[in-house]
Structure formats: structure tokens, C-alpha cells
């Protein structure tokens, strides 16, 4: 491994979709209208994503669309726009009468909302869609924004998984990365969530935050195992272009980020999952460990197997009938277009059959393995032949294995799975800026 491969430099590492977002364009927006006017396939599940972009402060490593300057009047206006956006399209042929299987509230900080705002938003969304077949409702939370009454409200509203963005348990590291919550708030919030009785609590951790050490990381895993949440998600710190960390790097003329190198982050991640497995967890993806027979991720598994997802809110992403699209990426244009009665789509990308195949292949690779038979049945393609070249290269590097119609990642491959995936892209999508 070269020094440049070890160092954490600026750029996106995590691959969440395909083709890369940089290929989506305003010129393809008419494809969205064609989908909405079509009839749905009975075998394709539907999920809803709701983007809540408000935060108490912007973390130095954050690259999502968030706002820290909106007052209560602006928040009410935004929530009204989200509800109006759903009403404006829910009766279109492709969505009419469909019942979602999962609902995911992401951010930003969904728990920034008050209990009354949560209740109003849930009521509006349920008026637009029948939730009777919803199996999973996930709500992302920042520990410092939660009180016992607010947590009780979320449980009453039907949230099944409370996802706590802990990131680290050390007060100095939280402060040094400009995280809004403090360490003392983690234990308090977790105790409230246990008292209320959520079926699944997920803790997010980040390996490689500024100031992190071997000792600190070990203590974070110790504390996680003591709390014993139903699931744990571990991400390896990256530094995309639109983060505060990158702005400081640019101002200082630096190319290497002030966070742990990839070798260290992968070692910490490996150690973390090994200790979780020893404590009775099972690893269900490159980022997630679960315990208990009923712990699952419906939204993840459905999306990675081609489900439809309708995204609501500023900058949110959707995937319907093989067409990607994204809403307006700034607050005022999004709200103004909705208030004008428009569907606020800004860019789109219709996938061809080969791109749909690649998308599912690379997303399912994140679980650690893919089955030849699945892709043969669904796409009529032998992936071992279609991707013989990248498979051979990754096998030679000791990152993948192939046997009996199954491709799986080695331990080393699993730790760097996102770096393996571009080799499966169509040639024109490789070496392009991801976002």
C-alpha cells in the first residue's frame, strides 16, 4: 500500500447508489413524469424517505444538506411543503393505492423537531398514504435533542427503530469534531429509549474522528457492548468536499485530512466488529452488526434488492421504476416550487437494464456476498461471466472469493468494500466525481 493510499484525503469514499450522482441531469426530469403516469409492478415494494434538514449545529465532518439557521416559522413552512409534496403526487397512477413497507426519517436531525411537529407531520403523511402494511419506521436522532416526552411521542407514533447518532462516547472528541451533543446526553437518552421500549435501538459510531486513539476506540466498543443496542453501525470517517474539515484543509493548503489514515480506520473497524461478534452480534453488512432474531433492516434490504423509494423534502433522492431523481437541493427553491403546485424535481437519471443489474450487484456486495442464481433469475445474466475481469482482479488481490455460484468478500475485502465497487461500473462511470 502506498502512502497516498494510506492517507485520508478529500473525496467521497462511501458508495450509496449507482450510477454516480454526477451523471444525473435536469434534462432527464421528464422521465419522472412518465413513471408517475405508468402502472406499478405488483412485486416491487415501496418505501418512503423523509428528509428533515434541521440541526442545532453543523458537525465538521457532515456533508448532508442541513440548516442551522431556520426559525420555528420556517420549519413549519418546510413541514407543510413536505406534506404538500406528497399530496401532489400520491394519486398519480404509479403511486395511487400503494402501501409502503418502510418509512425512514433522515437528516439533518429529525429529532430536532418538537413532539407536536412530529405528530403533525406523521398525521399528514398517514393521510396521504396507507401505513397499514408498514413493517419498519426508522427515526434518526441526535442524543442531545431528545427528552423523555419526545421519545414517548416517537414510540406512540409507531417508530420501530430509534437510530442514535452517538459517533463517539468521549466528550473531548465530540467537542473537537463540533458535534452538537455531549457524552452525558448519550446515557440519559439511551435510558429514556429503553424505558419507553423501542423494538430496536441502533447506535452509530465513526471510526477515525479527529483526535481518536486506540484507547478511545476500545472504550467506545466497551461502552457499546455494555449498552447492548439491537444494532450497531460503524462508519469509517471520510472527508467529502462539502465538509468543514475540507474547508480548513483548503485554507491551510493541506491535502491530507487531520483524521486517522485508512489502515488505522480499517483496523479499528475490524476490531470493533470482531468484539461485537464475540459479544453475540452477527454482522449483516460492511457497516452493521445486529443481535436478536427479530433485528433487521427492512429499508436497507428492500432498497438493495430494487425496491421503489419515494423521497420527500429538500435534496431528497428517489428511485421509482428504475428512474433516479432528486429534489431541489436548496431550501427556498424547494419550498417555493411545492407552494406553486409543482413537483420539485431538479435532476434525474433513467437506468438501463445493465445499470439496474450493476446497481443491485454493488449494493448487495455490501452484505459481504452475492448469489449468481439471484441475478440469473432476475436479470437473465450470469454475473460471473459479465464481470469476469473485475472478479479476477479482486480475487488475485485477495479481496474476493468465488465458489459454487457465490461471490463473497474476504475479511480484507469486506473492510474496504466501497473501494472494490467502481471496478463493476460501466466504463463511462469510472473515475468520475461521485457526487
Residue, then its C-alpha position, 0 to 999 in steps of 0.5 A: x500500500x502506498x502512502x497516498x493510499x494510506x492517507x485520508x484525503x478529500x473525496x467521497x469514499x462511501x458508495x450509496x447508489x449507482x450510477x454516480x450522482x454526477x451523471x444525473x441531469x435536469x434534462x432527464x426530469x421528464x422521465x419522472x413524469x412518465x413513471x408517475x403516469x405508468x402502472x406499478x409492478x405488483x412485486x416491487x415494494x415501496x418505501x418512503x424517505x423523509x428528509x428533515x434538514x434541521x440541526x442545532x449545529x453543523x458537525x465538521x465532518x457532515x456533508x448532508x444538506x442541513x440548516x442551522x439557521x431556520x426559525x420555528x416559522x420556517x420549519x413549519x413552512x418546510x413541514x407543510x411543503x413536505x406534506x404538500x409534496x406528497x399530496x401532489x403526487x400520491x394519486x398519480x397512477x404509479x403511486x395511487x393505492x400503494x402501501x409502503x413497507x418502510x418509512x425512514x426519517x433522515x437528516x439533518x436531525x429529525x429529532x430536532x423537531x418538537x413532539x407536536x411537529x412530529x405528530x403533525x407531520x406523521x398525521x399528514x403523511x398517514x393521510x396521504x398514504x396507507x401505513x397499514x402494511x408498514x413493517x419498519x419506521x426508522x427515526x434518526x436522532x441526535x442524543x442531545x435533542x431528545x427528552x423523555x416526552x419526545x421519545x414517548x411521542x416517537x414510540x406512540x407514533x409507531x417508530x420501530x427503530x430509534x437510530x442514535x447518532x452517538x459517533x463517539x462516547x468521549x466528550x473531548x472528541x465530540x467537542x473537537x469534531x463540533x458535534x452538537x451533543x455531549x457524552x452525558x446526553x448519550x446515557x440519559x437518552x439511551x435510558x429514556x429509549x429503553x424505558x419507553x421500549x423501542x423494538x430496536x435501538x441502533x447506535x452509530x459510531x465513526x471510526x477515525x474522528x479527529x483526535x481518536x486513539x486506540x484507547x478511545x476506540x476500545x472504550x467506545x466498543x466497551x461502552x457499546x457492548x455494555x449498552x447492548x443496542x439491537x444494532x450497531x453501525x460503524x462508519x469509517x470517517x471520510x472527508x467529502x468536499x462539502x465538509x468543514x474539515x475540507x474547508x480548513x484543509x483548503x485554507x491551510x493548503x493541506x491535502x491530507x485530512x487531520x483524521x486517522x489514515x485508512x489502515x488505522x480506520x480499517x483496523x479499528x473497524x475490524x476490531x470493533x466488529x470482531x468484539x461485537x461478534x464475540x459479544x453475540x452480534x452477527x454482522x449483516x453488512x460492511x457497516x452493521x452488526x445486529x443481535x436478536x432474531x427479530x433485528x433487521x433492516x427492512x429499508x436497507x434490504x428492500x432498497x438493495x434488492x430494487x425496491x421503489x423509494x419515494x423521497x420527500x423534502x429538500x435534496x431528497x433522492x428517489x428511485x421509482x421504476x428504475x428512474x433516479x431523481x432528486x429534489x431541489x437541493x436548496x431550501x427556498x427553491x424547494x419550498x417555493x416550487x411545492x407552494x406553486x403546485x409543482x413537483x420539485x424535481x431538479x435532476x434525474x437519471x433513467x437506468x438501463x437494464x445493465x445499470x439496474x443489474x450493476x446497481x443491485x450487484x454493488x449494493x448487495x456486495x455490501x452484505x459481504x456476498x452475492x448469489x449468481x442464481x439471484x441475478x440469473x433469475x432476475x436479470x437473465x445474466x450470469x454475473x460471473x461471466x459479465x464481470x469476469x475481469x473485475x472478479x479476477x482482479x479482486x480475487x488475485x488481490x485477495x479481496x474476493x472469493x468465488x465458489x459454487x455460484x457465490x461471490x463473497x468478500x474476504x475479511x480484507x475485502x469486506x473492510x474496504x468494500x466501497x473501494x472494490x465497487x467502481x471496478x463493476x461500473x460501466x466504463x463511462x462511470x469510472x473515475x468520475x466525481x461521485x457526487 
